[in-house]
Structure formats: C-alpha cells, structure tokens
C-alpha cells in the first residue's frame, strides 16, 4: 500500500515581482511576498511569467547602475 494522494496537484500560479533596483523574478502567489519586492502586475504559469519577464526586462543592469 502506498502513502500518497492520487489527486493531481493544482497548478502553481506565479506573480512577476520587482524590487527597488527594477530586477525581476517570479514568486508563488500562495506565499507571502518577501520584503523589498512588489507585484509587477502580471501573473500566470511559471512559463508565462518567465516569457513576460524576458519581454520587459531588456536592460539587466540594476537601476542604480543605469542612472547617471
């Protein structure tokens, strides 16, 4: 006898998050947002979020290095 649940897990929804240096990441929406990060406004599957980041994060340098 196995000790596992045969019910498929619900797909994880991720949010695209941004820090004050305008660096992007993804975060599981069921978890508390870490300090210093805020939701950018896009959410979806991991793949969709990574595709979105690829399209909007065109300059990978932190904001403090771009200013000047």
N, CA and C atoms as an extended XYZ file, in Angstrom:
204
Properties=species:S:1:pos:R:3:atomname:S:1:resname:S:1:resid:I:1 pbc="F F F"
N         0.842       -1.173        0.000 N   UNK     1
C         0.000        0.000        0.000 CA  UNK     1
C         0.893        1.244        0.000 C   UNK     1
N         0.531        2.198       -0.830 N   UNK     2
C         1.310        3.437       -0.880 CA  UNK     2
C         0.685        4.487        0.014 C   UNK     2
N         1.487        5.465        0.366 N   UNK     3
C         1.035        6.511        1.279 CA  UNK     3
C         1.038        7.864        0.574 C   UNK     3
N         0.434        7.918       -0.622 N   UNK     4
C         0.402        9.188       -1.357 CA  UNK     4
C        -1.006        9.482       -1.842 C   UNK     4
N        -1.263       10.723       -2.085 N   UNK     5
C        -2.561       11.187       -2.561 CA  UNK     5
C        -2.561       11.123       -4.077 C   UNK     5
N        -3.531       10.481       -4.665 N   UNK     6
C        -3.574       10.354       -6.122 CA  UNK     6
C        -4.250       11.545       -6.799 C   UNK     6
N        -4.717       12.512       -6.012 N   UNK     7
C        -5.336       13.705       -6.580 CA  UNK     7
C        -4.251       14.596       -7.170 C   UNK     7
N        -4.403       14.991       -8.443 N   UNK     8
C        -3.373       15.857       -9.030 CA  UNK     8
C        -3.316       17.206       -8.322 C   UNK     8
N        -2.115       17.695       -8.161 N   UNK     9
C        -1.931       18.999       -7.517 CA  UNK     9
C        -2.415       20.102       -8.449 C   UNK     9
N        -2.991       21.128       -7.855 N   UNK    10
C        -3.415       22.288       -8.649 CA  UNK    10
C        -2.169       22.970       -9.198 C   UNK    10
N        -2.243       23.482      -10.415 N   UNK    11
C        -1.070       24.174      -10.959 CA  UNK    11
C        -0.731       25.402      -10.118 C   UNK    11
N         0.548       25.647       -9.967 N   UNK    12
C         1.007       26.799       -9.193 CA  UNK    12
C         0.876       28.056      -10.032 C   UNK    12
N         0.330       29.100       -9.431 N   UNK    13
C         0.263       30.403      -10.090 CA  UNK    13
C         1.380       31.262       -9.531 C   UNK    13
N         2.085       31.916      -10.429 N   UNK    14
C         3.196       32.783      -10.055 CA  UNK    14
C         2.860       34.226      -10.390 C   UNK    14
N         3.473       35.135       -9.653 N   UNK    15
C         3.385       36.566       -9.947 CA  UNK    15
C         4.769       37.034      -10.368 C   UNK    15
N         4.807       37.952      -11.318 N   UNK    16
C         6.060       38.616      -11.654 CA  UNK    16
C         6.268       39.685      -10.593 C   UNK    16
N         7.434       39.675       -9.972 N   UNK    17
C         7.740       40.631       -8.909 CA  UNK    17
C         8.962       41.459       -9.287 C   UNK    17
N         9.055       42.605       -8.640 N   UNK    18
C        10.067       43.597       -8.976 CA  UNK    18
C        10.606       44.178       -7.678 C   UNK    18
N        11.920       44.443       -7.635 N   UNK    19
C        12.474       45.095       -6.445 CA  UNK    19
C        12.815       46.544       -6.765 C   UNK    19
N        13.340       47.275       -5.785 N   UNK    20
C        13.607       48.709       -5.987 CA  UNK    20
C        14.705       48.966       -7.013 C   UNK    20
N        15.500       47.961       -7.327 N   UNK    21
C        16.531       48.091       -8.361 CA  UNK    21
C        15.996       47.694       -9.740 C   UNK    21
N        14.672       47.458       -9.806 N   UNK    22
C        13.986       47.063      -11.037 CA  UNK    22
C        14.530       45.756      -11.599 C   UNK    22
N        14.810       44.826      -10.686 N   UNK    23
C        15.193       43.473      -11.051 CA  UNK    23
C        13.947       42.609      -10.914 C   UNK    23
N        13.736       41.725      -11.867 N   UNK    24
C        12.529       40.912      -11.925 CA  UNK    24
C        12.779       39.503      -11.408 C   UNK    24
N        11.700       38.893      -10.922 N   UNK    25
C        11.711       37.496      -10.533 CA  UNK    25
C        10.267       37.002      -10.575 C   UNK    25
N        10.075       35.732      -10.231 N   UNK    26
C         8.719       35.203      -10.094 CA  UNK    26
C         8.550       34.702       -8.672 C   UNK    26
N         7.304       34.712       -8.203 N   UNK    27
C         7.013       34.309       -6.834 CA  UNK    27
C         5.687       33.576       -6.800 C   UNK    27
N         5.650       32.465       -6.106 N   UNK    28
C         4.428       31.684       -5.908 CA  UNK    28
C         3.409       32.568       -5.179 C   UNK    28
N         2.235       32.773       -5.779 N   UNK    29
C         1.249       33.696       -5.197 CA  UNK    29
C         0.676       33.205       -3.869 C   UNK    29
N         0.848       31.927       -3.555 N   UNK    30
C         0.322       31.419       -2.286 CA  UNK    30
C         1.261       31.716       -1.114 C   UNK    30
N         2.434       32.241       -1.401 N   UNK    31
C         3.408       32.559       -0.355 CA  UNK    31
C         3.445       34.053       -0.083 C   UNK    31
N         3.847       34.414        1.124 N   UNK    32
C         3.994       35.826        1.486 CA  UNK    32
C         5.123       36.426        0.664 C   UNK    32
N         4.870       37.610        0.143 N   UNK    33
C         5.868       38.316       -0.666 CA  UNK    33
C         7.065       38.673        0.213 C   UNK    33
N         8.282       38.410       -0.252 N   UNK    34
C         9.448       38.774        0.559 CA  UNK    34
C         9.615       40.289        0.635 C   UNK    34
N        10.197       40.755        1.723 N   UNK    35
C        10.452       42.187        1.888 CA  UNK    35
C        11.293       42.703        0.725 C   UNK    35
N        10.969       43.907        0.286 N   UNK    36
C        11.729       44.537       -0.784 CA  UNK    36
C        11.236       44.224       -2.184 C   UNK    36
N        10.218       43.400       -2.301 N   UNK    37
C         9.666       43.028       -3.606 CA  UNK    37
C         8.193       43.410       -3.655 C   UNK    37
N         7.691       43.731       -4.847 N   UNK    38
C         6.264       44.009       -5.017 CA  UNK    38
C         5.803       43.409       -6.343 C   UNK    38
N         4.512       43.119       -6.408 N   UNK    39
C         3.950       42.535       -7.626 CA  UNK    39
C         4.009       43.550       -8.758 C   UNK    39
N         4.422       43.093       -9.917 N   UNK    40
C         4.558       43.943      -11.095 CA  UNK    40
C         3.228       44.075      -11.832 C   UNK    40
N         2.350       43.093      -11.659 N   UNK    41
C         1.035       43.164      -12.283 CA  UNK    41
C         0.708       41.993      -13.187 C   UNK    41
N         1.683       41.157      -13.493 N   UNK    42
C         1.461       40.003      -14.362 CA  UNK    42
C         1.523       38.743      -13.515 C   UNK    42
N         0.605       37.815      -13.756 N   UNK    43
C         0.654       36.520      -13.081 CA  UNK    43
C         0.193       35.442      -14.042 C   UNK    43
N         0.586       34.219      -13.755 N   UNK    44
C         0.222       33.091      -14.600 CA  UNK    44
C         1.105       31.899      -14.287 C   UNK    44
N         1.272       31.033      -15.275 N   UNK    45
C         2.134       29.870      -15.092 CA  UNK    45
C         3.587       30.317      -15.019 C   UNK    45
N         4.441       29.433      -14.562 N   UNK    46
C         5.872       29.748      -14.490 CA  UNK    46
C         6.395       30.141      -15.867 C   UNK    46
N         6.031       29.368      -16.873 N   UNK    47
C         6.500       29.638      -18.232 CA  UNK    47
C         6.006       30.985      -18.746 C   UNK    47
N         4.727       31.292      -18.502 N   UNK    48
C         4.168       32.578      -18.947 CA  UNK    48
C         4.859       33.749      -18.256 C   UNK    48
N         5.122       33.601      -16.960 N   UNK    49
C         5.789       34.680      -16.222 CA  UNK    49
C         7.214       34.889      -16.722 C   UNK    49
N         7.934       33.807      -16.968 N   UNK    50
C         9.303       33.939      -17.469 CA  UNK    50
C         9.326       34.557      -18.863 C   UNK    50
N         8.359       34.217      -19.696 N   UNK    51
C         8.259       34.827      -21.026 CA  UNK    51
C         7.978       36.318      -20.903 C   UNK    51
N         7.096       36.689      -19.983 N   UNK    52
C         6.790       38.105      -19.764 CA  UNK    52
C         8.042       38.860      -19.314 C   UNK    52
N         8.769       38.297      -18.363 N   UNK    53
C         9.996       38.948      -17.885 CA  UNK    53
C        10.979       39.132      -19.030 C   UNK    53
N        11.124       38.121      -19.847 N   UNK    54
C        12.046       38.204      -20.986 CA  UNK    54
C        11.676       39.353      -21.919 C   UNK    54
N        10.382       39.637      -22.038 N   UNK    55
C         9.952       40.701      -22.954 CA  UNK    55
C        10.060       42.102      -22.348 C   UNK    55
N        10.003       42.226      -21.019 N   UNK    56
C        10.019       43.562      -20.404 CA  UNK    56
C        11.351       43.946      -19.765 C   UNK    56
N        12.156       42.965      -19.399 N   UNK    57
C        13.422       43.255      -18.719 CA  UNK    57
C        14.536       43.263      -19.757 C   UNK    57
N        14.664       44.375      -20.438 N   UNK    58
C        15.597       44.460      -21.565 CA  UNK    58
C        16.988       44.921      -21.161 C   UNK    58
N        17.127       45.561      -20.015 N   UNK    59
C        18.431       46.007      -19.518 CA  UNK    59
C        18.628       45.373      -18.147 C   UNK    59
N        19.492       44.379      -18.064 N   UNK    60
C        19.634       43.599      -16.837 CA  UNK    60
C        20.422       44.307      -15.739 C   UNK    60
N        20.987       45.454      -16.044 N   UNK    61
C        21.719       46.185      -15.007 CA  UNK    61
C        20.741       46.714      -13.963 C   UNK    61
N        21.143       46.717      -12.675 N   UNK    62
C        20.294       47.319      -11.650 CA  UNK    62
C        20.047       48.795      -11.971 C   UNK    62
N        18.904       49.303      -11.539 N   UNK    63
C        18.536       50.697      -11.812 CA  UNK    63
C        19.633       51.663      -11.384 C   UNK    63
N        20.268       51.410      -10.240 N   UNK    64
C        21.310       52.314       -9.741 CA  UNK    64
C        22.518       52.383      -10.675 C   UNK    64
N        22.726       51.367      -11.476 N   UNK    65
C        23.842       51.381      -12.429 CA  UNK    65
C        23.440       52.015      -13.761 C   UNK    65
N        22.137       52.096      -14.017 N   UNK    66
C        21.662       52.711      -15.265 CA  UNK    66
C        21.535       54.218      -15.134 C   UNK    66
N        21.276       54.698      -13.932 N   UNK    67
C        21.077       56.139      -13.709 CA  UNK    67
C        22.403       56.872      -13.866 C   UNK    67
N        22.307       58.053      -14.417 N   UNK    68
C        23.532       58.817      -14.427 CA  UNK    68
C        23.735       59.544      -15.645 C   UNK    68
